[in-house]
Amino acid sequence: NCGFTDESDRKGMRIVIELKRDANPQVVLNQLFKHTQLQDTFGIIMLALVDNQPRILNLKEILFYYLEHQKDVVTRRTRYDLNKAEERAHILEGLKIALANLDEVIKIIRGSKDVDTAREGLMSRFGLTEKQAQAILDMRLQRLTALEREKIDEEYRELI
């Protein structure tokens, strides 16, 4: 009644069924449904935790709760990324202040007896936060070059 051609490739599966002139397409389709897994039926129980209580949900409810969960996940991830970017921008603002007043920063650090004194001196002189002052103290001398200044400025512009 018919011939099969497999035209599947790496983009997807495609099977062509060519019927003879006298074949009834509906009968062939019914045979495909009956003898293959072209159409299959199975029962499921959509049991899910809703407000920490197990509930059996219908399709509309399960889709609603799934989409609510996805919105929550995306919101939390975005908020986390935003907080990280804001923290990094805060540090970069401190580094920019230090690079703009480099000689004075070095003088304060050299004149301090220990790290805590240097941190306090930077905070009081430039109005820096503790995190910014610590980032300045942790900065290596190689980051004081003009190229590194440009990188810090560029990173700051990207974050803001």
DRENPA-676367 format. One line per 4 residues: number of its first residue (from 0); for each residue z, x, y of N, C-alpha, C, O. Coordinates in Angstrom, 2 decimals, decimal comma. Layout:
REM residues N
NUM) Z:X:Y:Z:X:Y:Z:X:Y:Z:X:Y; ...
***
This chain:
REM residues 160
0) 0,00:0,80:-1,20:0,00:0,00:0,00:0,00:0,84:1,27:-0,46:0,39:2,32; 0,53:2,10:1,17:0,63:2,90:2,38:0,65:4,39:2,06:0,81:4,79:0,91; 0,49:5,20:3,12:0,57:6,64:3,00:1,56:7,19:4,02:1,73:6,63:5,10; 2,20:8,28:3,66:3,22:8,88:4,53:2,72:10,22:5,06:2,05:10,98:4,36
4) 3,06:10,49:6,33:2,78:11,79:6,92:4,04:12,25:7,64:4,60:11,53:8,47; 4,49:13,46:7,32:5,68:14,01:7,97:5,23:14,88:9,14:4,66:15,95:8,94; 5,48:14,41:10,35:5,10:15,15:11,56:6,32:15,73:12,25:6,32:15,93:13,47; 7,35:16,00:11,48:8,60:16,54:12,05:8,38:17,97:12,51:7,62:18,73:11,91
8) 9,06:18,32:13,58:9,06:19,70:14,06:10,46:20,01:14,59:11,39:19,24:14,37; 10,60:21,13:15,28:11,94:21,50:15,73:12,45:20,60:16,86:13,64:20,62:17,16; 11,58:19,83:17,47:12,01:18,91:18,52:12,58:17,61:17,96:13,31:16,91:18,66; 12,25:17,29:16,74:12,78:16,05:16,16:12,04:15,66:14,90:11,10:16,33:14,47
12) 12,49:14,56:14,32:11,89:14,09:13,09:10,92:12,96:13,41:11,23:12,08:14,22; 9,75:12,98:12,77:8,76:11,92:12,96:8,03:11,73:11,64:7,40:12,66:11,12; 8,11:10,53:11,12:7,41:10,19:9,88:6,46:9,05:10,21:6,87:8,02:10,74; 5,20:9,23:9,88:4,17:8,22:10,15:3,83:7,53:8,84:3,54:8,18:7,84
16) 3,87:6,21:8,87:3,51:5,42:7,69:2,22:4,68:8,02:2,19:3,84:8,92; 1,16:5,00:7,28:-0,13:4,34:7,51:-0,33:3,31:6,41:-0,31:3,63:5,22; -0,52:2,07:6,82:-0,68:0,96:5,88:-2,16:0,73:5,58:-3,02:0,94:6,44; -2,43:0,28:4,34:-3,80:-0,12:4,00:-4,06:-1,47:4,65:-3,14:-2,16:5,08
20) -5,34:-1,83:4,71:-5,72:-3,05:5,41:-5,03:-4,30:4,86:-4,63:-5,17:5,63; -4,88:-4,37:3,56:-4,34:-5,59:2,96:-2,81:-5,60:2,89:-2,23:-6,58:2,42; -2,14:-4,53:3,36:-0,67:-4,46:3,27:-0,03:-5,31:4,37:-0,53:-5,39:5,49; 1,08:-5,93:4,01:1,85:-6,74:4,96:2,92:-5,83:5,58:3,81:-5,36:4,87
24) 2,85:-5,57:6,89:3,81:-4,64:7,53:5,26:-5,08:7,36:6,15:-4,24:7,21; 5,51:-6,37:7,38:6,89:-6,85:7,26:7,44:-6,59:5,87:8,62:-6,25:5,72; 6,61:-6,73:4,84:7,05:-6,46:3,46:7,36:-4,97:3,30:8,37:-4,61:2,69; 6,50:-4,11:3,85:6,74:-2,66:3,76:8,03:-2,30:4,49:8,82:-1,50:3,99
28) 8,24:-2,88:5,66:9,46:-2,61:6,41:10,69:-3,07:5,64:11,70:-2,36:5,60; 10,62:-4,25:5,05:11,76:-4,75:4,25:12,04:-3,84:3,06:13,20:-3,62:2,72; 10,99:-3,31:2,42:11,19:-2,38:1,30:11,84:-1,08:1,78:12,70:-0,52:1,09; 11,43:-0,61:2,95:12,05:0,60:3,51:13,54:0,36:3,78:14,37:1,21:3,48
32) 13,86:-0,80:4,34:15,26:-1,12:4,59:16,04:-1,20:3,29:17,18:-0,74:3,22; 15,43:-1,77:2,26:16,14:-2,00:0,99:16,33:-0,72:0,19:17,39:-0,51:-0,40; 15,32:0,14:0,17:15,34:1,30:-0,74:15,65:2,63:-0,05:15,71:3,67:-0,72; 15,84:2,63:1,26:16,18:3,87:1,96:17,38:3,62:2,87:17,90:2,51:2,94
36) 17,79:4,68:3,55:18,88:4,53:4,52:18,33:4,35:5,94:18,98:4,72:6,92; 17,13:3,79:6,03:16,56:3,50:7,34:17,46:2,53:8,10:17,61:2,62:9,32; 18,04:1,62:7,36:19,03:0,72:7,94:20,19:0,68:6,96:20,00:0,44:5,77; 21,39:0,90:7,48:22,56:0,92:6,61:23,69:0,21:7,33:23,80:0,27:8,55
40) 24,53:-0,46:6,58:25,66:-1,18:7,15:26,93:-0,66:6,52:27,00:-0,47:5,30; 27,92:-0,43:7,34:29,23:-0,03:6,83:30,28:-0,55:7,78:30,03:-0,72:8,98; 31,44:-0,81:7,25:32,51:-1,34:8,06:33,41:-0,23:8,57:33,63:0,78:7,90; 33,93:-0,42:9,78:34,88:0,54:10,33:36,04:-0,21:10,95:35,91:-1,36:11,38
44) 37,15:0,46:10,99:38,31:-0,07:11,69:38,56:0,88:12,86:38,86:2,06:12,65; 38,43:0,38:14,06:38,60:1,23:15,24:40,06:1,19:15,67:40,45:0,44:16,57; 40,84:2,00:14,99:42,27:2,09:15,26:42,49:3,23:16,24:42,03:4,35:16,02; 43,19:2,95:17,32:43,43:3,97:18,33:44,81:3,79:18,92:45,39:2,71:18,87
48) 45,34:4,88:19,48:46,62:4,81:20,18:46,36:4,40:21,63:45,65:5,09:22,36; 46,94:3,29:22,03:46,86:2,80:23,40:48,28:2,69:23,90:49,08:1,91:23,37; 48,62:3,47:24,93:49,99:3,53:25,44:50,98:3,87:24,32:52,05:3,28:24,22; 50,59:4,84:23,49:51,40:5,33:22,36:51,67:4,26:21,32:52,62:4,39:20,54
52) 50,87:3,22:21,28:51,00:2,16:20,27:49,66:2,05:19,53:48,61:2,00:20,17; 49,69:2,02:18,18:48,43:1,86:17,45:47,88:0,44:17,65:48,60:-0,55:17,52; 46,59:0,38:17,97:45,93:-0,92:18,15:44,54:-0,86:17,54:43,88:0,18:17,57; 44,11:-1,99:17,00:42,74:-2,11:16,52:41,92:-2,66:17,69:42,24:-3,72:18,24
56) 40,86:-1,94:18,05:40,08:-2,28:19,23:38,68:-2,72:18,84:38,15:-2,34:17,80; 38,08:-3,55:19,70:36,67:-3,86:19,51:35,84:-2,81:20,24:36,39:-1,91:20,89; 34,53:-2,91:20,13:33,66:-1,88:20,70:33,82:-1,78:22,22:33,86:-0,67:22,76; 33,90:-2,91:22,90:34,05:-2,90:24,35:35,35:-2,21:24,76:35,35:-1,41:25,70
60) 36,44:-2,50:24,07:37,73:-1,90:24,41:37,73:-0,40:24,13:38,23:0,38:24,94; 37,16:0,00:22,99:37,18:1,42:22,65:36,34:2,21:23,66:36,71:3,32:24,04; 35,22:1,63:24,10:34,41:2,30:25,12:35,16:2,40:26,44:35,10:3,42:27,12; 35,87:1,33:26,80:36,65:1,33:28,04:37,70:2,44:28,01:37,80:3,22:28,96
64) 38,48:2,53:26,91:39,53:3,54:26,83:38,95:4,95:26,75:39,53:5,89:27,29; 37,82:5,09:26,07:37,17:6,40:25,99:36,73:6,86:27,39:36,96:8,00:27,78; 36,10:5,96:28,14:35,64:6,32:29,49:36,81:6,61:30,42:36,72:7,51:31,26; 37,89:5,86:30,30:39,09:6,13:31,10:39,64:7,52:30,77:40,04:8,27:31,67
68) 39,65:7,86:29,48:40,12:9,19:29,06:39,22:10,28:29,64:39,71:11,29:30,14; 37,91:10,07:29,59:36,98:11,06:30,12:37,17:11,24:31,63:37,12:12,36:32,13; 37,38:10,14:32,35:37,63:10,24:33,80:38,90:11,06:34,06:38,94:11,88:34,97; 39,93:10,82:33,25:41,18:11,55:33,40:40,98:13,04:33,14:41,48:13,88:33,89
72) 40,23:13,36:32,08:39,97:14,76:31,73:39,19:15,45:32,86:39,55:16,56:33,27; 38,15:14,81:33,36:37,33:15,41:34,42:38,16:15,57:35,70:38,05:16,58:36,39; 38,98:14,56:36,01:39,82:14,63:37,22:40,81:15,78:37,12:40,97:16,55:38,07; 41,48:15,90:35,96:42,46:16,98:35,81:41,78:18,34:35,85:42,30:19,27:36,46
76) 40,63:18,48:35,20:39,92:19,76:35,19:39,47:20,12:36,61:39,59:21,27:37,02; 38,96:19,14:37,35:38,50:19,39:38,70:39,66:19,76:39,61:39,55:20,66:40,44; 40,78:19,05:39,45:41,96:19,36:40,26:42,45:20,78:39,96:42,83:21,51:40,87; 42,43:21,18:38,68:42,84:22,53:38,28:41,92:23,57:38,93:42,39:24,55:39,50
80) 40,60:23,33:38,83:39,64:24,27:39,43:39,82:24,36:40,94:39,73:25,45:41,52; 40,07:23,22:41,59:40,30:23,21:43,03:41,55:24,01:43,39:41,54:24,79:44,34; 42,63:23,81:42,64:43,87:24,55:42,91:43,65:26,05:42,76:44,13:26,83:43,58; 42,93:26,45:41,71:42,65:27,88:41,51:41,83:28,43:42,67:42,10:29,53:43,16
84) 40,82:27,68:43,11:39,98:28,14:44,22:40,80:28,24:45,51:40,63:29,19:46,28; 41,69:27,27:45,74:42,52:27,31:46,95:43,49:28,49:46,91:43,72:29,15:47,93; 44,06:28,77:45,71:44,96:29,92:45,58:44,20:31,22:45,86:44,70:32,11:46,55; 42,99:31,33:45,30:42,20:32,53:45,50:41,81:32,68:46,98:41,84:33,79:47,52
88) 41,43:31,58:47,63:41,08:31,62:49,05:42,27:32,08:49,88:42,11:32,82:50,85; 43,46:31,63:49,52:44,69:32,02:50,22:44,89:33,54:50,12:45,21:34,20:51,11; 44,70:34,08:48,92:44,83:35,53:48,72:43,76:36,27:49,53:44,05:37,27:50,19; 42,53:35,75:49,49:41,44:36,41:50,22:41,68:36,41:51,73:41,32:37,36:52,42
92) 42,29:35,33:52,25:42,63:35,31:53,68:43,59:36,45:54,02:43,44:37,10:55,05; 44,56:36,69:53,15:45,49:37,80:53,36:44,80:39,14:53,29:45,08:40,03:54,09; 43,88:39,30:52,33:43,15:40,56:52,21:42,27:40,80:53,44:42,14:41,94:53,90; 41,67:39,74:53,96:40,85:39,89:55,17:41,71:40,34:56,35:41,28:41,19:57,14
96) 42,91:39,79:56,48:43,82:40,21:57,55:44,16:41,69:57,38:44,18:42,45:58,35; 44,44:42,08:56,13:44,79:43,48:55,87:43,63:44,42:56,18:43,83:45,48:56,77; 42,43:44,02:55,79:41,27:44,87:56,06:40,96:44,96:57,55:40,47:45,99:58,03; 41,25:43,90:58,28:41,02:43,91:59,74:42,04:44,79:60,45:41,76:45,30:61,54
100) 43,21:44,97:59,86:44,29:45,77:60,47:44,69:46,91:59,52:45,88:47,17:59,32; 43,71:47,56:58,96:43,94:48,51:57,88:44,88:49,65:58,25:45,79:49,97:57,49; 44,69:50,24:59,41:45,53:51,38:59,79:46,99:50,97:59,91:47,89:51,70:59,48; 47,23:49,81:60,49:48,60:49,34:60,65:49,23:48,99:59,29:50,42:49,23:59,07
104) 48,43:48,41:58,39:48,92:48,07:57,05:49,34:49,35:56,32:50,41:49,40:55,72; 48,49:50,37:56,38:48,81:51,64:55,71:50,07:52,25:56,32:50,92:52,78:55,60; 50,20:52,17:57,62:51,38:52,70:58,31:52,66:51,98:57,84:53,67:52,62:57,59; 52,59:50,65:57,73:53,76:49,88:57,27:54,12:50,26:55,83:55,29:50,44:55,51
108) 53,11:50,37:54,98:53,36:50,70:53,57:53,93:52,11:53,44:54,89:52,32:52,70; 53,35:53,07:54,17:53,85:54,45:54,11:55,26:54,57:54,64:56,06:55,34:54,12; 55,59:53,81:55,67:56,90:53,90:56,29:57,99:53,13:55,56:59,15:53,17:55,96; 57,63:52,44:54,48:58,62:51,64:53,74:59,23:52,47:52,63:58,56:53,29:52,00
112) 60,54:52,24:52,40:61,22:53,03:51,37:60,92:52,52:49,96:60,97:53,30:49,01; 60,59:51,22:49,81:60,24:50,69:48,49:59,27:49,51:48,66:58,91:49,13:49,77; 58,84:48,95:47,53:57,84:47,88:47,53:58,36:46,64:48,25:57,62:46,01:49,00; 59,62:46,28:48,02:60,18:45,09:48,67:60,18:45,22:50,19:59,85:44,27:50,90
116) 60,53:46,39:50,68:60,53:46,62:52,13:59,11:46,54:52,68:58,88:45,97:53,75; 58,16:47,11:51,95:56,76:47,06:52,38:56,27:45,61:52,42:55,60:45,20:53,37; 56,60:44,84:51,40:56,21:43,43:51,34:56,78:42,66:52,53:56,08:41,89:53,18; 58,07:42,87:52,79:58,72:42,18:53,92:58,10:42,59:55,25:57,91:41,76:56,14
120) 57,78:43,87:55,38:57,15:44,36:56,62:55,79:43,72:56,85:55,47:43,32:57,97; 54,99:43,61:55,79:53,67:42,98:55,92:53,81:41,50:56,26:53,06:40,97:57,09; 54,77:40,84:55,61:54,96:39,41:55,85:55,39:39,15:57,29:54,88:38,23:57,94; 56,31:39,94:57,79:56,82:39,70:59,15:55,79:40,09:60,21:55,65:39,40:61,22
124) 55,07:41,19:60,01:54,12:41,66:61,03:52,88:40,78:61,13:52,42:40,48:62,23; 52,34:40,35:59,97:51,07:39,62:59,97:51,20:38,14:59,63:50,20:37,42:59,58; 52,42:37,67:59,39:52,61:36,26:59,05:52,04:35,90:57,69:51,56:34,78:57,48; 52,09:36,84:56,77:51,56:36,62:55,42:52,59:35,94:54,54:53,80:36,01:54,79
128) 52,10:35,29:53,48:53,01:34,75:52,48:53,33:35,87:51,49:52,71:36,93:51,52; 54,30:35,62:50,63:54,68:36,64:49,65:53,52:36,97:48,71:53,31:38,13:48,37; 52,76:35,94:48,30:51,62:36,18:47,40:50,56:37,04:48,08:50,00:37,95:47,47; 50,29:36,75:49,35:49,29:37,55:50,08:49,75:38,99:50,23:48,97:39,92:50,03
132) 51,02:39,18:50,60:51,54:40,54:50,77:51,51:41,30:49,45:51,18:42,48:49,43; 51,84:40,62:48,35:51,81:41,28:47,04:50,38:41,66:46,66:50,15:42,73:46,11; 49,42:40,79:46,97:48,02:41,10:46,68:47,56:42,33:47,46:46,81:43,15:46,94; 48,02:42,46:48,70:47,68:43,64:49,51:48,29:44,89:48,88:47,64:45,93:48,80
136) 49,54:44,79:48,44:50,20:45,94:47,83:49,55:46,30:46,49:49,53:47,48:46,11; 49,03:45,31:45,78:48,39:45,56:44,48:46,96:46,08:44,63:46,38:46,57:43,66; 46,39:45,97:45,82:45,01:46,36:46,04:44,85:47,88:45,91:45,65:48,65:46,43; 43,80:48,28:45,19:43,52:49,71:45,04:42,80:50,23:46,28:42,14:49,47:46,99
140) 42,93:51,50:46,51:42,29:52,12:47,68:40,77:52,00:47,64:40,13:51,94:48,69; 40,20:51,97:46,46:38,74:51,88:46,35:38,21:50,56:46,92:37,03:50,46:47,26; 39,07:49,55:47,03:38,65:48,26:47,57:38,62:48,26:49,09:38,31:47,23:49,70; 38,94:49,36:49,71:38,95:49,43:51,17:37,59:49,81:51,75:37,45:49,88:52,97
144) 36,60:50,04:50,90:35,28:50,43:51,39:34,59:49,25:52,06:34,98:48,10:51,87; 33,57:49,56:52,84:32,84:48,51:53,56:32,17:47,53:52,59:32,11:46,33:52,85; 31,68:48,07:51,46:31,03:47,21:50,46:32,03:46,20:49,90:31,70:45,03:49,72; 33,25:46,66:49,63:34,27:45,75:49,11:34,67:44,72:50,16:34,96:43,57:49,82
148) 34,67:45,11:51,42:34,96:44,14:52,49:33,93:43,02:52,46:34,27:41,84:52,58; 32,66:43,41:52,32:31,59:42,41:52,26:31,77:41,49:51,06:31,55:40,29:51,15; 32,16:42,07:49,92:32,38:41,25:48,71:33,51:40,25:48,93:33,40:39,09:48,52; 34,58:40,69:49,56:35,71:39,80:49,83:35,28:38,69:50,78:35,61:37,52:50,56
152) 34,55:39,05:51,84:34,05:38,03:52,79:33,13:37,04:52,10:33,22:35,83:52,32; 32,24:37,55:51,25:31,29:36,68:50,55:32,01:35,74:49,59:31,71:34,55:49,54; 32,97:36,27:48,82:33,73:35,43:47,90:34,50:34,35:48,65:34,58:33,21:48,21; 35,06:34,72:49,79:35,81:33,75:50,60:34,88:32,64:51,10:35,23:31,46:51,07
156) 33,69:33,02:51,57:32,73:32,01:52,05:32,31:31,07:50,92:32,14:29,87:51,15; 32,14:31,60:49,71:31,76:30,76:48,57:32,85:29,76:48,22:32,57:28,63:47,81; 34,11:30,18:48,37:35,22:29,29:48,02:35,45:28,21:49,06:35,89:27,11:48,73; 35,15:28,52:50,29:35,41:27,55:51,38:34,23:26,66:51,62:34,27:25,80:52,50
***
